[in-house]
Amino acid sequence: MADQSHDLAEDVIQSTSIEGDHPSTGDTSTGLSDGSEDIFPNENQRWEDEDVLLSSDNSAFLEPVQGGRVNMTPSRIGHRAGQGTLETVYIGMASGPMEFVIVLAVPPPPTQPGENVNRTIAHQCIDFYVNNSPEDLLRLLAPHFSSFAKAEMANPPANLQAYMERQYCFRLIPEGGDTVTFEPYPEFCLNLNGAPDRIDWDSLKDELANVPTFELSEIEDFRVGFNRGVYQVAIKGKNFLYKPASNTQCLAREISVLQKVAGCSLRVPKLEGVVNVNQKHSGMLLTLISNRFGLSFWPQIQPEVSVAERQKWYDQISDIIHALHQNDCCWGDAKPDNVVIDENLDAWLVDFEGGTTDGWVDPELANTVAGDLQGLERIREHLNLEE
């Protein structure tokens, strides 16, 4: 979002508990003008695709809901743009392990100045988004999220495979005024999360010679991870982190790094196994870290943390990075999102697929020692530590 994404993320992160059956305000105008100019940004403003993942409730295994109130937690918000023009806005809410995404198309602008536009709930939602009012947007849509949640959680998927194959993405269709209908929109979920490539497991045979293999059907219970892309799973009474594979290159890099440092006693996950080799939903089983929070969110979750504690985290991250380099490995996508603080308040590094993220590692330094050190310096700044 042009010059707005940071403020938007901060606003929504601070609004982490909106109840799903929150009553609608009754005043459908919400103080906005009756015209349509509010939802159409200045022609000089250029929009680019924006995705913000937010902390979400992943505290329980799938259980049917017996009725009553459904608590919803913001999980993601963002938009899609074309040629600098805002086209689509989406917002996700989580209820326990399930995430529901509502997608709204930006209504067409007036064809001529002064044209009377029949405003709908879609106009109202886009108004809130453009004017950086995510809490109002959440409250307006919360009753709809609640209805989805109650229906789906009353009959939850029987296992992880069934969960992964369900679609929880809906397109809002305004019918006039506050009346809306929703239709499944699975292709947008693929647009958000990316359809996984076919994995060339044969090319990884040597790396995986001594790694246990499991079937997805062996997973007994699961929880959905914070970023909705990983899962806490139980197999034969033991808990793991299941990370679905997105493509062969990223999978091969992460396996290689984890195997090289497996005997180094570093706070990085251990490769515990692989799942569904040469089948749909294949991926890795990793050590499950008993994490308290991701480093990205320390200002919100633990704002009073001492300088000494933050310095400890920085020193631990630095030590792990330098140990990786000594073993001819690089972290890759060095950033706070890929640092987990465990229950003992120690820092772990995760995600060794490689690549870079804007603002943390420059693209030309991807997967290099220099890139890791640049990311480390910016993590130090994120922790508000002096040189």
SELOBA-534996 format. One line per field, with one value per residue (C-alpha): residue in three letters; y, z, x; chain; residue number from 0. Coordinates in steps of 0.5 Angstrom, whole numbers. Layout:
// SELOBA-534996
res c(ala | ...)
py c(Y | ...)
pz c(Z | ...)
px c(X | ...)
chain c(A | ...)
n c(NUM | ...)
END
This chain:
// SELOBA-534996
res c(met | ala | asp | gln | ser | his | asp | leu | ala | glu | asp | val | ile | gln | ser | thr | ser | ile | glu | gly | asp | his | pro | ser | thr | gly | asp | thr | ser | thr | gly | leu | ser | asp | gly | ser | glu | asp | ile | phe | pro | asn | glu | asn | gln | arg | trp | glu | asp | glu | asp | val | leu | leu | ser | ser | asp | asn | ser | ala | phe | leu | glu | pro | val | gln | gly | gly | arg | val | asn | met | thr | pro | ser | arg | ile | gly | his | arg | ala | gly | gln | gly | thr | leu | glu | thr | val | tyr | ile | gly | met | ala | ser | gly | pro | met | glu | phe | val | ile | val | leu | ala | val | pro | pro | pro | pro | thr | gln | pro | gly | glu | asn | val | asn | arg | thr | ile | ala | his | gln | cys | ile | asp | phe | tyr | val | asn | asn | ser | pro | glu | asp | leu | leu | arg | leu | leu | ala | pro | his | phe | ser | ser | phe | ala | lys | ala | glu | met | ala | asn | pro | pro | ala | asn | leu | gln | ala | tyr | met | glu | arg | gln | tyr | cys | phe | arg | leu | ile | pro | glu | gly | gly | asp | thr | val | thr | phe | glu | pro | tyr | pro | glu | phe | cys | leu | asn | leu | asn | gly | ala | pro | asp | arg | ile | asp | trp | asp | ser | leu | lys | asp | glu | leu | ala | asn | val | pro | thr | phe | glu | leu | ser | glu | ile | glu | asp | phe | arg | val | gly | phe | asn | arg | gly | val | tyr | gln | val | ala | ile | lys | gly | lys | asn | phe | leu | tyr | lys | pro | ala | ser | asn | thr | gln | cys | leu | ala | arg | glu | ile | ser | val | leu | gln | lys | val | ala | gly | cys | ser | leu | arg | val | pro | lys | leu | glu | gly | val | val | asn | val | asn | gln | lys | his | ser | gly | met | leu | leu | thr | leu | ile | ser | asn | arg | phe | gly | leu | ser | phe | trp | pro | gln | ile | gln | pro | glu | val | ser | val | ala | glu | arg | gln | lys | trp | tyr | asp | gln | ile | ser | asp | ile | ile | his | ala | leu | his | gln | asn | asp | cys | cys | trp | gly | asp | ala | lys | pro | asp | asn | val | val | ile | asp | glu | asn | leu | asp | ala | trp | leu | val | asp | phe | glu | gly | gly | thr | thr | asp | gly | trp | val | asp | pro | glu | leu | ala | asn | thr | val | ala | gly | asp | leu | gln | gly | leu | glu | arg | ile | arg | glu | his | leu | asn | leu | glu | glu)
py c(0 | 7 | 10 | 6 | -1 | 0 | 4 | -1 | -7 | -3 | -1 | -9 | -12 | -8 | -10 | -17 | -19 | -18 | -22 | -26 | -24 | -17 | -13 | -9 | -1 | 0 | 7 | 4 | 11 | 11 | 18 | 18 | 22 | 19 | 20 | 15 | 19 | 17 | 10 | 12 | 14 | 21 | 19 | 21 | 15 | 9 | 2 | -4 | -11 | -11 | -17 | -17 | -23 | -22 | -26 | -31 | -36 | -43 | -45 | -51 | -58 | -58 | -59 | -58 | -52 | -53 | -46 | -39 | -34 | -35 | -31 | -28 | -26 | -22 | -26 | -22 | -16 | -13 | -12 | -13 | -8 | -7 | -2 | 2 | 2 | -1 | -7 | -12 | -12 | -18 | -19 | -26 | -28 | -34 | -38 | -43 | -47 | -44 | -38 | -35 | -30 | -25 | -22 | -15 | -12 | -5 | -2 | 2 | 9 | 14 | 15 | 22 | 28 | 28 | 22 | 19 | 12 | 7 | 6 | -1 | -5 | -6 | 2 | 2 | -3 | 0 | 7 | 4 | 0 | 6 | 11 | 6 | 4 | -3 | -4 | -1 | -6 | -12 | -10 | -9 | -16 | -20 | -22 | -25 | -29 | -31 | -35 | -38 | -40 | -43 | -47 | -50 | -51 | -55 | -60 | -60 | -64 | -70 | -70 | -65 | -67 | -66 | -59 | -57 | -59 | -55 | -48 | -42 | -36 | -32 | -27 | -22 | -20 | -14 | -14 | -7 | -3 | -8 | -14 | -19 | -26 | -30 | -35 | -39 | -36 | -42 | -39 | -33 | -37 | -40 | -33 | -31 | -38 | -40 | -47 | -51 | -54 | -61 | -63 | -67 | -72 | -77 | -71 | -71 | -78 | -78 | -72 | -76 | -83 | -84 | -79 | -82 | -82 | -81 | -81 | -75 | -80 | -82 | -75 | -76 | -69 | -62 | -54 | -49 | -45 | -37 | -36 | -41 | -44 | -49 | -54 | -57 | -64 | -71 | -77 | -83 | -79 | -74 | -67 | -64 | -58 | -60 | -55 | -57 | -56 | -50 | -52 | -57 | -51 | -48 | -55 | -58 | -52 | -52 | -60 | -58 | -53 | -57 | -63 | -60 | -57 | -63 | -64 | -57 | -56 | -50 | -47 | -49 | -54 | -61 | -65 | -70 | -73 | -72 | -73 | -76 | -77 | -76 | -75 | -69 | -64 | -67 | -63 | -64 | -65 | -61 | -60 | -57 | -51 | -49 | -42 | -36 | -31 | -29 | -23 | -19 | -18 | -17 | -9 | -11 | -18 | -16 | -8 | -8 | -13 | -10 | -8 | -14 | -19 | -16 | -16 | -23 | -25 | -21 | -25 | -31 | -30 | -27 | -33 | -38 | -34 | -34 | -42 | -43 | -39 | -44 | -50 | -47 | -45 | -38 | -37 | -33 | -29 | -26 | -22 | -22 | -26 | -32 | -31 | -35 | -34 | -40 | -41 | -40 | -33 | -36 | -34 | -40 | -39 | -42 | -42 | -44 | -44 | -38 | -31 | -24 | -19 | -12 | -8 | -13 | -16 | -13 | -17 | -17 | -20 | -26 | -32 | -30 | -28 | -21 | -21 | -25 | -20 | -14 | -18 | -18 | -11 | -9 | -14 | -10 | -4 | -7 | -9 | -2 | -3 | 1 | -1)
pz c(0 | -2 | 4 | 9 | 10 | 16 | 20 | 17 | 20 | 27 | 28 | 26 | 31 | 36 | 35 | 36 | 39 | 36 | 37 | 31 | 33 | 34 | 33 | 27 | 29 | 25 | 22 | 16 | 13 | 19 | 18 | 11 | 5 | 1 | -5 | -8 | -8 | -2 | -4 | -10 | -8 | -11 | -19 | -17 | -12 | -14 | -11 | -10 | -8 | 0 | 5 | 12 | 16 | 24 | 30 | 30 | 35 | 34 | 41 | 40 | 36 | 32 | 36 | 34 | 37 | 41 | 40 | 43 | 42 | 37 | 38 | 32 | 31 | 25 | 21 | 15 | 11 | 4 | -3 | -10 | -15 | -22 | -26 | -20 | -19 | -12 | -15 | -9 | -2 | 3 | 10 | 14 | 21 | 25 | 30 | 33 | 28 | 22 | 18 | 13 | 8 | 5 | -1 | -4 | -11 | -11 | -14 | -21 | -21 | -23 | -31 | -30 | -25 | -20 | -22 | -17 | -14 | -11 | -5 | -2 | 4 | -1 | -2 | 6 | 7 | 1 | 5 | 11 | 8 | 4 | 10 | 14 | 19 | 19 | 26 | 23 | 17 | 22 | 26 | 20 | 17 | 24 | 23 | 17 | 19 | 25 | 21 | 17 | 23 | 27 | 20 | 19 | 26 | 27 | 23 | 22 | 18 | 20 | 19 | 16 | 9 | 9 | 13 | 7 | 2 | 4 | 2 | 7 | 2 | 0 | -5 | -2 | -7 | -5 | -7 | -5 | 2 | 7 | 4 | 1 | -1 | -1 | -6 | -5 | -8 | -8 | -14 | -9 | -4 | -9 | -11 | -3 | -1 | -8 | -11 | -9 | -15 | -16 | -12 | -15 | -9 | -13 | -13 | -6 | -5 | -2 | 3 | 5 | 6 | 13 | 14 | 17 | 12 | 14 | 11 | 12 | 14 | 20 | 23 | 29 | 31 | 29 | 30 | 25 | 26 | 26 | 19 | 17 | 12 | 18 | 22 | 29 | 28 | 33 | 30 | 35 | 41 | 39 | 37 | 30 | 26 | 19 | 14 | 7 | 1 | -4 | -9 | -10 | -10 | -3 | 0 | -2 | 1 | 7 | 8 | 6 | 11 | 17 | 15 | 15 | 22 | 25 | 30 | 32 | 38 | 35 | 36 | 29 | 28 | 27 | 20 | 24 | 17 | 11 | 9 | 3 | -1 | -9 | -6 | -5 | 1 | 1 | 6 | 12 | 19 | 24 | 31 | 35 | 38 | 44 | 42 | 46 | 40 | 34 | 34 | 30 | 35 | 41 | 42 | 42 | 46 | 51 | 51 | 57 | 56 | 58 | 54 | 57 | 55 | 48 | 48 | 49 | 44 | 39 | 41 | 41 | 33 | 32 | 35 | 31 | 24 | 25 | 27 | 20 | 16 | 19 | 17 | 10 | 10 | 10 | 13 | 7 | 9 | 15 | 19 | 25 | 22 | 22 | 29 | 35 | 42 | 46 | 53 | 56 | 52 | 48 | 41 | 35 | 28 | 23 | 15 | 11 | 4 | 2 | -1 | 1 | 4 | 2 | 8 | 11 | 6 | -1 | -7 | -9 | -3 | -3 | 0 | 2 | 8 | 7 | 6 | 13 | 16 | 13 | 16 | 23 | 23 | 22 | 27 | 32 | 30 | 30 | 38 | 39 | 41 | 40 | 37)
px c(0 | 3 | 6 | 1 | 3 | 7 | 1 | -4 | 0 | 1 | -6 | -9 | -3 | -6 | -13 | -12 | -19 | -25 | -31 | -34 | -41 | -40 | -46 | -47 | -47 | -54 | -51 | -49 | -46 | -41 | -40 | -38 | -40 | -46 | -41 | -36 | -30 | -27 | -26 | -22 | -15 | -12 | -10 | -2 | -2 | 0 | -1 | 3 | 1 | 1 | 1 | 1 | 1 | -2 | -1 | -7 | -10 | -7 | -8 | -12 | -13 | -19 | -25 | -33 | -36 | -42 | -45 | -45 | -40 | -34 | -28 | -24 | -17 | -15 | -10 | -8 | -10 | -8 | -10 | -8 | -7 | -6 | -2 | -2 | -9 | -12 | -17 | -18 | -18 | -18 | -18 | -17 | -20 | -18 | -22 | -18 | -15 | -19 | -18 | -23 | -21 | -26 | -24 | -28 | -27 | -26 | -33 | -32 | -31 | -37 | -37 | -37 | -37 | -43 | -46 | -50 | -47 | -51 | -47 | -46 | -43 | -37 | -36 | -36 | -31 | -26 | -27 | -25 | -19 | -17 | -17 | -13 | -19 | -18 | -21 | -28 | -27 | -26 | -32 | -37 | -35 | -34 | -41 | -40 | -34 | -37 | -43 | -37 | -33 | -40 | -42 | -35 | -33 | -39 | -37 | -29 | -24 | -23 | -15 | -10 | -11 | -18 | -17 | -11 | -16 | -22 | -23 | -24 | -24 | -30 | -32 | -37 | -42 | -46 | -53 | -55 | -55 | -52 | -55 | -49 | -48 | -42 | -39 | -33 | -26 | -21 | -17 | -15 | -13 | -8 | -6 | -5 | -1 | 2 | 1 | 6 | 11 | 12 | 17 | 23 | 24 | 29 | 34 | 34 | 35 | 42 | 41 | 35 | 38 | 38 | 32 | 25 | 19 | 12 | 5 | 0 | -5 | 0 | -1 | -6 | -7 | -5 | -5 | -5 | 2 | 2 | 3 | -2 | 3 | 6 | 3 | 4 | 3 | 3 | 5 | 5 | 5 | 11 | 10 | 13 | 13 | 10 | 12 | 9 | 14 | 13 | 19 | 25 | 30 | 28 | 27 | 33 | 37 | 33 | 35 | 42 | 43 | 40 | 44 | 50 | 49 | 45 | 51 | 53 | 48 | 45 | 39 | 36 | 31 | 33 | 30 | 26 | 23 | 19 | 12 | 8 | 14 | 12 | 5 | 0 | 2 | 9 | 14 | 19 | 18 | 22 | 23 | 18 | 20 | 16 | 16 | 13 | 13 | 17 | 22 | 18 | 13 | 17 | 15 | 7 | 8 | 14 | 15 | 18 | 24 | 30 | 36 | 40 | 35 | 35 | 42 | 42 | 38 | 42 | 48 | 45 | 43 | 50 | 53 | 48 | 50 | 57 | 57 | 53 | 58 | 64 | 60 | 59 | 52 | 48 | 42 | 39 | 33 | 35 | 30 | 26 | 20 | 25 | 27 | 23 | 24 | 23 | 19 | 26 | 27 | 32 | 33 | 32 | 33 | 28 | 27 | 33 | 30 | 34 | 32 | 31 | 26 | 26 | 28 | 33 | 37 | 39 | 37 | 44 | 47 | 42 | 44 | 51 | 55 | 55 | 47 | 47 | 51 | 47 | 41 | 44 | 45 | 38 | 36 | 40 | 37 | 30 | 32 | 33 | 41 | 46 | 53)
chain c(A | A | A | A | A | A | A | A | A | A | A | A | A | A | A | A | A | A | A | A | A | A | A | A | A | A | A | A | A | A | A | A | A | A | A | A | A | A | A | A | A | A | A | A | A | A | A | A | A | A | A | A | A | A | A | A | A | A | A | A | A | A | A | A | A | A | A | A | A | A | A | A | A | A | A | A | A | A | A | A | A | A | A | A | A | A | A | A | A | A | A | A | A | A | A | A | A | A | A | A | A | A | A | A | A | A | A | A | A | A | A | A | A | A | A | A | A | A | A | A | A | A | A | A | A | A | A | A | A | A | A | A | A | A | A | A | A | A | A | A | A | A | A | A | A | A | A | A | A | A | A | A | A | A | A | A | A | A | A | A | A | A | A | A | A | A | A | A | A | A | A | A | A | A | A | A | A | A | A | A | A | A | A | A | A | A | A | A | A | A | A | A | A | A | A | A | A | A | A | A | A | A | A | A | A | A | A | A | A | A | A | A | A | A | A | A | A | A | A | A | A | A | A | A | A | A | A | A | A | A | A | A | A | A | A | A | A | A | A | A | A | A | A | A | A | A | A | A | A | A | A | A | A | A | A | A | A | A | A | A | A | A | A | A | A | A | A | A | A | A | A | A | A | A | A | A | A | A | A | A | A | A | A | A | A | A | A | A | A | A | A | A | A | A | A | A | A | A | A | A | A | A | A | A | A | A | A | A | A | A | A | A | A | A | A | A | A | A | A | A | A | A | A | A | A | A | A | A | A | A | A | A | A | A | A | A | A | A | A | A | A | A | A | A | A | A | A | A | A | A | A | A | A | A | A | A | A | A | A | A | A | A | A | A | A | A | A | A | A | A | A | A | A | A | A | A | A | A | A | A | A | A | A | A | A | A | A)
n c(0 | 1 | 2 | 3 | 4 | 5 | 6 | 7 | 8 | 9 | 10 | 11 | 12 | 13 | 14 | 15 | 16 | 17 | 18 | 19 | 20 | 21 | 22 | 23 | 24 | 25 | 26 | 27 | 28 | 29 | 30 | 31 | 32 | 33 | 34 | 35 | 36 | 37 | 38 | 39 | 40 | 41 | 42 | 43 | 44 | 45 | 46 | 47 | 48 | 49 | 50 | 51 | 52 | 53 | 54 | 55 | 56 | 57 | 58 | 59 | 60 | 61 | 62 | 63 | 64 | 65 | 66 | 67 | 68 | 69 | 70 | 71 | 72 | 73 | 74 | 75 | 76 | 77 | 78 | 79 | 80 | 81 | 82 | 83 | 84 | 85 | 86 | 87 | 88 | 89 | 90 | 91 | 92 | 93 | 94 | 95 | 96 | 97 | 98 | 99 | 100 | 101 | 102 | 103 | 104 | 105 | 106 | 107 | 108 | 109 | 110 | 111 | 112 | 113 | 114 | 115 | 116 | 117 | 118 | 119 | 120 | 121 | 122 | 123 | 124 | 125 | 126 | 127 | 128 | 129 | 130 | 131 | 132 | 133 | 134 | 135 | 136 | 137 | 138 | 139 | 140 | 141 | 142 | 143 | 144 | 145 | 146 | 147 | 148 | 149 | 150 | 151 | 152 | 153 | 154 | 155 | 156 | 157 | 158 | 159 | 160 | 161 | 162 | 163 | 164 | 165 | 166 | 167 | 168 | 169 | 170 | 171 | 172 | 173 | 174 | 175 | 176 | 177 | 178 | 179 | 180 | 181 | 182 | 183 | 184 | 185 | 186 | 187 | 188 | 189 | 190 | 191 | 192 | 193 | 194 | 195 | 196 | 197 | 198 | 199 | 200 | 201 | 202 | 203 | 204 | 205 | 206 | 207 | 208 | 209 | 210 | 211 | 212 | 213 | 214 | 215 | 216 | 217 | 218 | 219 | 220 | 221 | 222 | 223 | 224 | 225 | 226 | 227 | 228 | 229 | 230 | 231 | 232 | 233 | 234 | 235 | 236 | 237 | 238 | 239 | 240 | 241 | 242 | 243 | 244 | 245 | 246 | 247 | 248 | 249 | 250 | 251 | 252 | 253 | 254 | 255 | 256 | 257 | 258 | 259 | 260 | 261 | 262 | 263 | 264 | 265 | 266 | 267 | 268 | 269 | 270 | 271 | 272 | 273 | 274 | 275 | 276 | 277 | 278 | 279 | 280 | 281 | 282 | 283 | 284 | 285 | 286 | 287 | 288 | 289 | 290 | 291 | 292 | 293 | 294 | 295 | 296 | 297 | 298 | 299 | 300 | 301 | 302 | 303 | 304 | 305 | 306 | 307 | 308 | 309 | 310 | 311 | 312 | 313 | 314 | 315 | 316 | 317 | 318 | 319 | 320 | 321 | 322 | 323 | 324 | 325 | 326 | 327 | 328 | 329 | 330 | 331 | 332 | 333 | 334 | 335 | 336 | 337 | 338 | 339 | 340 | 341 | 342 | 343 | 344 | 345 | 346 | 347 | 348 | 349 | 350 | 351 | 352 | 353 | 354 | 355 | 356 | 357 | 358 | 359 | 360 | 361 | 362 | 363 | 364 | 365 | 366 | 367 | 368 | 369 | 370 | 371 | 372 | 373 | 374 | 375 | 376 | 377 | 378 | 379 | 380 | 381 | 382 | 383 | 384 | 385 | 386)
END
